[in-house]
Amino acid sequence: MRPIPLKKPPAKPAHLPEAKLSSRDRLLNAGKVLFAKHGFEKTSTVEIARAAGTSESQLMKHFGNKEGLLEALFDKGWTPMTDSLLFIHKIPSGREKLQWLLELVLATVDRDQQLKHIMMLEGRRIRREGSVVRATGPYMKVVQLADSILAEMRASGELRNDLSLQAVRSALLGMFESLIRDQVMAERMNFPARYTAEDIKKIFPIVLKAFAPK
C-alpha cells in the first residue's frame, strides 16, 4: 500500500502567542481541549469562553451555539484528509482505493488525539434541528467517495450484485469507526481493546472478502 499523503495544516508561528490568535481560533482550541477532557455535555459555553479569553457572545457570533463549535471542530479535523483525496485517482484498483481511503481516515484521526476522542465519542450527536453533527461537508465527501469506489468495484466484478452499495458502505465504515472508538475507550477507561492501527488495517481486507462474488 502506497504512503498516505496527508496534508498538514498551516503551522502556528512560534512567535505567535495564544492571545494573538483570533477569538474564533482560541474558541476552537479551548473547545477541543475541554470537550476531550470533560465531554460535550459537561462543558459549558461559559467555560469555553473563559478558557479562550473571550466572551460567550463571541462564541455565539462565530458558531451559533456549542453544537456549532463542535461541528466546526469536525470540519477542521476532516479537511486535511479531504484535501489528500486528490491523490486517489492514481490508484488503479477499486479494492486498493477503498483500503487507501480507510487508512487515510485512520491516519487523520490518529494525528490529533484530542480530536480523535471527540470524534469517536461525540460524533453521532444529533443537533436540535435534527441533523447529525458528524455529517459535516468534509465527512460527507468521504461517504460519497466510498460510494463511488464501491460502484466502481461492482462494475469491475469485485463486489456482489445482490447487496445494497449503501449498506456495504455503512457496514465497512461502521466497523472501522467502531474499532477506533473501542481504542479510545481502552485509553480512557481500560476497555479491553488493546490493539494497534496495524491490527485494524489487517482486519479490513478480510472483512471485505465477504462482499466479493462467490
CYANA upper distance limits for C-alpha pairs under 8 A (distance plus 0.5 A):
  1 MET  CA     96 GLU  CA      8.17
  1 MET  CA    100 TRP  CA      7.79
  2 ARG  CA    100 TRP  CA      8.44
  4 ILE  CA    100 TRP  CA      7.98
  4 ILE  CA    103 GLU  CA      8.09
  4 ILE  CA    104 LEU  CA      6.65
  4 ILE  CA    107 ALA  CA      8.22
  5 PRO  CA     84 SER  CA      6.58
  5 PRO  CA     87 PHE  CA      8.31
  6 LEU  CA     80 PRO  CA      7.06
  6 LEU  CA     81 MET  CA      6.50
  6 LEU  CA     83 ASP  CA      8.39
  6 LEU  CA     84 SER  CA      6.02
  6 LEU  CA    104 LEU  CA      7.91
  6 LEU  CA    107 ALA  CA      8.20
  6 LEU  CA    108 THR  CA      7.98
  7 LYS  CA     80 PRO  CA      5.67
  7 LYS  CA     81 MET  CA      7.25
  7 LYS  CA     83 ASP  CA      7.16
  7 LYS  CA     84 SER  CA      6.50
  8 LYS  CA     80 PRO  CA      6.86
  9 PRO  CA     80 PRO  CA      7.14
 12 LYS  CA     16 LEU  CA      7.52
 16 LEU  CA     20 LYS  CA      6.71
 16 LEU  CA     21 LEU  CA      7.89
 17 PRO  CA     21 LEU  CA      7.58
 18 GLU  CA     26 ARG  CA      7.51
 19 ALA  CA     26 ARG  CA      8.33
 19 ALA  CA     53 GLY  CA      8.13
 21 LEU  CA     25 ASP  CA      6.67
 21 LEU  CA     26 ARG  CA      6.77
 22 SER  CA     26 ARG  CA      6.78
 23 SER  CA     27 LEU  CA      6.57
 23 SER  CA     52 ALA  CA      7.80
 23 SER  CA     54 THR  CA      7.12
 23 SER  CA     58 GLN  CA      7.69
 24 ARG  CA     28 LEU  CA      6.76
 24 ARG  CA     58 GLN  CA      8.20
 24 ARG  CA     59 LEU  CA      7.94
 24 ARG  CA     62 HIS  CA      6.91
 25 ASP  CA     29 ASN  CA      6.68
 26 ARG  CA     30 ALA  CA      6.56
 26 ARG  CA     52 ALA  CA      5.50
 26 ARG  CA     53 GLY  CA      8.18
 27 LEU  CA     31 GLY  CA      6.37
 27 LEU  CA     48 ILE  CA      7.10
 27 LEU  CA     49 ALA  CA      7.08
 27 LEU  CA     51 ALA  CA      8.43
 27 LEU  CA     52 ALA  CA      5.72
 27 LEU  CA     54 THR  CA      8.45
 27 LEU  CA     59 LEU  CA      7.41
 28 LEU  CA     32 LYS  CA      6.62
 28 LEU  CA     69 LEU  CA      7.39
 28 LEU  CA     72 ALA  CA      8.27
 28 LEU  CA     73 LEU  CA      7.03
 29 ASN  CA     33 VAL  CA      6.88
 29 ASN  CA     52 ALA  CA      8.04
 30 ALA  CA     34 LEU  CA      6.62
 30 ALA  CA     48 ILE  CA      6.21
 30 ALA  CA     49 ALA  CA      8.28
 30 ALA  CA     51 ALA  CA      6.29
 30 ALA  CA     52 ALA  CA      6.00
 31 GLY  CA     35 PHE  CA      6.25
 31 GLY  CA     48 ILE  CA      6.21
 31 GLY  CA     69 LEU  CA      7.79
 31 GLY  CA     70 LEU  CA      8.05
 32 LYS  CA     36 ALA  CA      6.52
 32 LYS  CA     73 LEU  CA      7.65
 32 LYS  CA    114 GLN  CA      7.20
 32 LYS  CA    115 LEU  CA      7.06
 32 LYS  CA    118 ILE  CA      8.14
 33 VAL  CA     37 LYS  CA      6.67
 33 VAL  CA    114 GLN  CA      7.23
 34 LEU  CA     38 HIS  CA      6.24
 34 LEU  CA     39 GLY  CA      7.54
 34 LEU  CA     43 THR  CA      7.00
 34 LEU  CA     48 ILE  CA      7.68
 35 PHE  CA     39 GLY  CA      4.94
 35 PHE  CA     40 PHE  CA      5.54
 35 PHE  CA     43 THR  CA      6.92
 35 PHE  CA    118 ILE  CA      7.06
 36 ALA  CA     40 PHE  CA      8.48
 36 ALA  CA    114 GLN  CA      5.90
 36 ALA  CA    115 LEU  CA      7.56
 36 ALA  CA    117 HIS  CA      6.52
 36 ALA  CA    118 ILE  CA      6.03
 38 HIS  CA     42 LYS  CA      6.40
 38 HIS  CA     43 THR  CA      6.78
 39 GLY  CA     43 THR  CA      6.84
 39 GLY  CA    118 ILE  CA      8.17
 39 GLY  CA    122 GLU  CA      8.35
 40 PHE  CA    122 GLU  CA      7.55
 43 THR  CA     47 GLU  CA      7.17
 43 THR  CA     48 ILE  CA      7.85
 44 SER  CA     48 ILE  CA      6.94
 44 SER  CA     66 LYS  CA      8.49
 45 THR  CA     49 ALA  CA      6.57
 45 THR  CA     56 GLU  CA      6.83
 45 THR  CA     59 LEU  CA      8.15
 45 THR  CA     66 LYS  CA      6.95
 46 VAL  CA     50 ARG  CA      6.57
 46 VAL  CA     55 SER  CA      8.25
 46 VAL  CA     56 GLU  CA      6.69
 47 GLU  CA     51 ALA  CA      6.58
 48 ILE  CA     52 ALA  CA      6.63
 49 ALA  CA     53 GLY  CA      6.62
 49 ALA  CA     54 THR  CA      5.65
 49 ALA  CA     55 SER  CA      5.61
 49 ALA  CA     56 GLU  CA      5.98
 49 ALA  CA     58 GLN  CA      8.49
 49 ALA  CA     59 LEU  CA      7.43
 50 ARG  CA     54 THR  CA      6.60
 50 ARG  CA     55 SER  CA      7.44
 54 THR  CA     58 GLN  CA      7.36
 55 SER  CA     59 LEU  CA      7.31
 56 GLU  CA     60 MET  CA      6.79
 57 SER  CA     61 LYS  CA      6.52
 58 GLN  CA     62 HIS  CA      6.68
 59 LEU  CA     63 PHE  CA      6.31
 59 LEU  CA     64 GLY  CA      7.39
 59 LEU  CA     65 ASN  CA      7.39
 59 LEU  CA     66 LYS  CA      8.38
 59 LEU  CA     69 LEU  CA      8.30
 60 MET  CA     64 GLY  CA      4.72
 60 MET  CA     65 ASN  CA      5.84
 63 PHE  CA     67 GLU  CA      8.44
 63 PHE  CA     68 GLY  CA      5.29
 63 PHE  CA     69 LEU  CA      5.75
 63 PHE  CA     72 ALA  CA      8.07
 64 GLY  CA     68 GLY  CA      6.31
 64 GLY  CA     69 LEU  CA      8.23
 65 ASN  CA     69 LEU  CA      7.08
 66 LYS  CA     70 LEU  CA      6.90
 67 GLU  CA     71 GLU  CA      6.68
 67 GLU  CA    127 ARG  CA      7.26
 67 GLU  CA    133 VAL  CA      7.95
 68 GLY  CA     72 ALA  CA      6.66
 69 LEU  CA     73 LEU  CA      6.81
 70 LEU  CA     74 PHE  CA      7.01
 70 LEU  CA    133 VAL  CA      8.05
 71 GLU  CA     75 ASP  CA      6.78
 71 GLU  CA    133 VAL  CA      6.10
 71 GLU  CA    134 ARG  CA      7.49
 71 GLU  CA    136 THR  CA      7.45
 72 ALA  CA     76 LYS  CA      6.66
 73 LEU  CA     77 GLY  CA      6.63
 73 LEU  CA    115 LEU  CA      8.33
 74 PHE  CA     78 TRP  CA      6.60
 74 PHE  CA    115 LEU  CA      8.43
 74 PHE  CA    119 MET  CA      7.59
 74 PHE  CA    134 ARG  CA      7.49
 74 PHE  CA    136 THR  CA      7.78
 75 ASP  CA     79 THR  CA      6.51
 75 ASP  CA    136 THR  CA      6.83
 75 ASP  CA    137 GLY  CA      7.59
 75 ASP  CA    138 PRO  CA      6.66
 75 ASP  CA    139 TYR  CA      8.15
 76 LYS  CA     80 PRO  CA      8.20
 77 GLY  CA     81 MET  CA      8.49
 77 GLY  CA    108 THR  CA      8.12
 77 GLY  CA    109 VAL  CA      8.41
 77 GLY  CA    115 LEU  CA      7.67
 78 TRP  CA     82 THR  CA      6.96
 78 TRP  CA    108 THR  CA      7.72
 78 TRP  CA    138 PRO  CA      6.26
 78 TRP  CA    139 TYR  CA      6.83
 79 THR  CA     83 ASP  CA      6.77
 79 THR  CA    138 PRO  CA      6.30
 80 PRO  CA     84 SER  CA      7.07
 80 PRO  CA    108 THR  CA      8.29
 81 MET  CA     85 LEU  CA      7.17
 81 MET  CA    104 LEU  CA      7.40
 81 MET  CA    105 VAL  CA      7.74
 81 MET  CA    108 THR  CA      6.73
 82 THR  CA     86 LEU  CA      8.26
 82 THR  CA    138 PRO  CA      6.75
 82 THR  CA    139 TYR  CA      8.50
 82 THR  CA    141 LYS  CA      7.63
 82 THR  CA    142 VAL  CA      7.74
 84 SER  CA     88 ILE  CA      8.48
 85 LEU  CA    101 LEU  CA      8.48
 87 PHE  CA     91 ILE  CA      8.42
 88 ILE  CA     97 LYS  CA      7.00
 88 ILE  CA    100 TRP  CA      8.39
 88 ILE  CA    101 LEU  CA      8.49
 91 ILE  CA     96 GLU  CA      7.34
 91 ILE  CA     97 LYS  CA      6.50
 92 PRO  CA     96 GLU  CA      8.00
 92 PRO  CA     97 LYS  CA      8.07
 93 SER  CA     97 LYS  CA      6.67
 94 GLY  CA     98 LEU  CA      6.73
 94 GLY  CA    149 ILE  CA      6.27
 94 GLY  CA    150 LEU  CA      7.72
 94 GLY  CA    152 GLU  CA      6.74
 94 GLY  CA    153 MET  CA      5.74
 95 ARG  CA     99 GLN  CA      6.80
 95 ARG  CA    153 MET  CA      7.37
 95 ARG  CA    158 GLU  CA      8.16
 96 GLU  CA    100 TRP  CA      6.49
 97 LYS  CA    101 LEU  CA      6.56
 97 LYS  CA    149 ILE  CA      7.54
 98 LEU  CA    102 LEU  CA      6.80
 98 LEU  CA    146 ALA  CA      7.34
 98 LEU  CA    149 ILE  CA      7.09
 98 LEU  CA    150 LEU  CA      8.37
 99 GLN  CA    103 GLU  CA      6.67
 99 GLN  CA    204 PHE  CA      8.01
 99 GLN  CA    205 PRO  CA      7.96
100 TRP  CA    104 LEU  CA      6.55
101 LEU  CA    105 VAL  CA      6.87
101 LEU  CA    146 ALA  CA      8.25
102 LEU  CA    106 LEU  CA      6.81
102 LEU  CA    173 LEU  CA      8.41
102 LEU  CA    176 PHE  CA      8.21
103 GLU  CA    107 ALA  CA      6.65
103 GLU  CA    201 LYS  CA      7.56
104 LEU  CA    108 THR  CA      6.60
105 VAL  CA    109 VAL  CA      6.88
106 LEU  CA    110 ASP  CA      6.65
106 LEU  CA    197 ALA  CA      7.98
107 ALA  CA    111 ARG  CA      6.79
108 THR  CA    112 ASP  CA      8.16
109 VAL  CA    113 GLN  CA      7.60
109 VAL  CA    115 LEU  CA      7.62
109 VAL  CA    116 LYS  CA      5.47
110 ASP  CA    116 LYS  CA      7.05
112 ASP  CA    116 LYS  CA      6.57
113 GLN  CA    117 HIS  CA      6.77
114 GLN  CA    118 ILE  CA      6.96
115 LEU  CA    119 MET  CA      6.49
116 LYS  CA    120 MET  CA      6.63
116 LYS  CA    184 VAL  CA      8.35
117 HIS  CA    121 LEU  CA      6.49
117 HIS  CA    181 ARG  CA      8.38
117 HIS  CA    184 VAL  CA      6.62
118 ILE  CA    122 GLU  CA      5.84
118 ILE  CA    123 GLY  CA      7.35
119 MET  CA    123 GLY  CA      5.16
119 MET  CA    134 ARG  CA      8.18
120 MET  CA    177 GLU  CA      7.88
120 MET  CA    180 ILE  CA      7.77
120 MET  CA    181 ARG  CA      5.64
120 MET  CA    184 VAL  CA      7.88
121 LEU  CA    181 ARG  CA      7.57
123 GLY  CA    133 VAL  CA      6.88
123 GLY  CA    134 ARG  CA      5.26
124 ARG  CA    132 VAL  CA      6.65
124 ARG  CA    133 VAL  CA      6.88
124 ARG  CA    134 ARG  CA      6.18
125 ARG  CA    132 VAL  CA      6.45
125 ARG  CA    133 VAL  CA      6.19
125 ARG  CA    134 ARG  CA      7.69
126 ILE  CA    130 GLY  CA      6.40
126 ILE  CA    131 SER  CA      6.25
126 ILE  CA    132 VAL  CA      5.13
126 ILE  CA    133 VAL  CA      6.56
127 ARG  CA    131 SER  CA      5.88
127 ARG  CA    132 VAL  CA      6.55
127 ARG  CA    133 VAL  CA      6.81
131 SER  CA    135 ALA  CA      8.41
134 ARG  CA    139 TYR  CA      7.77
135 ALA  CA    139 TYR  CA      6.40
135 ALA  CA    140 MET  CA      6.39
136 THR  CA    140 MET  CA      6.61
137 GLY  CA    141 LYS  CA      7.02
138 PRO  CA    142 VAL  CA      7.41
139 TYR  CA    143 VAL  CA      7.11
140 MET  CA    144 GLN  CA      6.60
141 LYS  CA    145 LEU  CA      6.52
142 VAL  CA    146 ALA  CA      6.62
143 VAL  CA    147 ASP  CA      6.81
143 VAL  CA    169 ARG  CA      8.37
144 GLN  CA    148 SER  CA      6.82
145 LEU  CA    149 ILE  CA      6.69
146 ALA  CA    150 LEU  CA      6.71
146 ALA  CA    169 ARG  CA      7.13
147 ASP  CA    151 ALA  CA      6.73
147 ASP  CA    165 LEU  CA      7.24
147 ASP  CA    166 GLN  CA      7.22
147 ASP  CA    169 ARG  CA      7.06
148 SER  CA    152 GLU  CA      6.71
149 ILE  CA    153 MET  CA      6.68
150 LEU  CA    154 ARG  CA      6.71
150 LEU  CA    159 LEU  CA      7.98
150 LEU  CA    165 LEU  CA      6.98
150 LEU  CA    169 ARG  CA      8.06
151 ALA  CA    155 ALA  CA      6.73
151 ALA  CA    165 LEU  CA      7.54
152 GLU  CA    156 SER  CA      6.78
153 MET  CA    157 GLY  CA      6.72
153 MET  CA    158 GLU  CA      5.40
153 MET  CA    159 LEU  CA      6.12
154 ARG  CA    158 GLU  CA      6.04
154 ARG  CA    159 LEU  CA      5.01
154 ARG  CA    160 ARG  CA      7.12
154 ARG  CA    161 ASN  CA      7.26
155 ALA  CA    159 LEU  CA      8.45
157 GLY  CA    213 PRO  CA      7.94
158 GLU  CA    212 ALA  CA      6.15
158 GLU  CA    213 PRO  CA      7.24
159 LEU  CA    211 PHE  CA      6.31
159 LEU  CA    212 ALA  CA      5.08
159 LEU  CA    213 PRO  CA      6.32
160 ARG  CA    211 PHE  CA      6.45
160 ARG  CA    212 ALA  CA      5.92
160 ARG  CA    213 PRO  CA      5.25
161 ASN  CA    213 PRO  CA      8.42
163 LEU  CA    167 ALA  CA      7.83
163 LEU  CA    168 VAL  CA      7.62
164 SER  CA    168 VAL  CA      6.80
165 LEU  CA    169 ARG  CA      6.67
166 GLN  CA    170 SER  CA      6.60
167 ALA  CA    171 ALA  CA      6.56
168 VAL  CA    172 LEU  CA      6.70
168 VAL  CA    211 PHE  CA      8.29
169 ARG  CA    173 LEU  CA      6.51
170 SER  CA    174 GLY  CA      6.01
171 ALA  CA    175 MET  CA      6.53
172 LEU  CA    176 PHE  CA      6.72
172 LEU  CA    208 LEU  CA      8.33
173 LEU  CA    177 GLU  CA      6.49
174 GLY  CA    178 SER  CA      6.51
175 MET  CA    179 LEU  CA      6.73
176 PHE  CA    180 ILE  CA      6.97
176 PHE  CA    200 ILE  CA      8.17
176 PHE  CA    204 PHE  CA      8.37
177 GLU  CA    181 ARG  CA      6.57
178 SER  CA    182 ASP  CA      6.63
179 LEU  CA    183 GLN  CA      6.97
179 LEU  CA    200 ILE  CA      7.64
180 ILE  CA    184 VAL  CA      6.98
181 ARG  CA    185 MET  CA      6.84
182 ASP  CA    186 ALA  CA      6.61
182 ASP  CA    191 PHE  CA      7.72
182 ASP  CA    193 ALA  CA      6.44
183 GLN  CA    187 GLU  CA      6.90
183 GLN  CA    191 PHE  CA      8.46
183 GLN  CA    193 ALA  CA      6.16
183 GLN  CA    194 ARG  CA      7.30
183 GLN  CA    195 TYR  CA      7.79
184 VAL  CA    188 ARG  CA      6.75
185 MET  CA    189 MET  CA      6.12
185 MET  CA    190 ASN  CA      7.32
185 MET  CA    191 PHE  CA      6.00
185 MET  CA    193 ALA  CA      8.29
186 ALA  CA    190 ASN  CA      5.04
186 ALA  CA    191 PHE  CA      4.54
186 ALA  CA    192 PRO  CA      6.53
186 ALA  CA    193 ALA  CA      6.01
186 ALA  CA    194 ARG  CA      7.09
187 GLU  CA    191 PHE  CA      7.93
195 TYR  CA    199 ASP  CA      6.58
195 TYR  CA    200 ILE  CA      8.16
196 THR  CA    200 ILE  CA      7.12
197 ALA  CA    201 LYS  CA      6.84
198 GLU  CA    202 LYS  CA      6.84
199 ASP  CA    203 ILE  CA      6.99
200 ILE  CA    204 PHE  CA      7.13
201 LYS  CA    205 PRO  CA      8.15
202 LYS  CA    206 ILE  CA      7.69
203 ILE  CA    207 VAL  CA      6.90
204 PHE  CA    208 LEU  CA      6.64
205 PRO  CA    209 LYS  CA      6.86
206 ILE  CA    210 ALA  CA      7.99
207 VAL  CA    211 PHE  CA      8.22
208 LEU  CA    212 ALA  CA      7.57
